[in-house]
Amino acid sequence: MKRAGLLLALLLVLLTGCSSKTPKIDEYTWVMTSVQSMEAGGQAVAYGEGGSSTLEGAKQIELVCEAQGGNLTLTERTNDRTYIGTYQQSQRDSKSTIYEVDVDGTSGVAVAAMTTYQDGTQDSTLIFNLGDYTVNFFAK
């Protein structure tokens, strides 16, 4: 699990473009774009508004993440559920900020960085690796 989280963090750092401003987890309200599952071969088992999945049975949900003072709140508005957690910055460089996170007893890694597209546009991105799941967010 720890190895997968570190690989995810390294991959995100390599795929992100240069930016003068590295996003931090507590600077935005984050909106979930997809939840990928290792058990489903990395396919999206859930997706946010405007998203999609090729996996039969994948569900559209509205999940929002907010962070402040070391505390995380993930609110699943679709089913009126709230998940509580903590975060602690473990590394920061010019391209990304990496956090150790725990959400409802599941420990993992989160990475905040700028994602640069082929056309040069950028979006602040937050990716959680928690257990068998990878949760992708964009800043709102």
Disulfide bonds with the S-S distance in Angstrom:
none
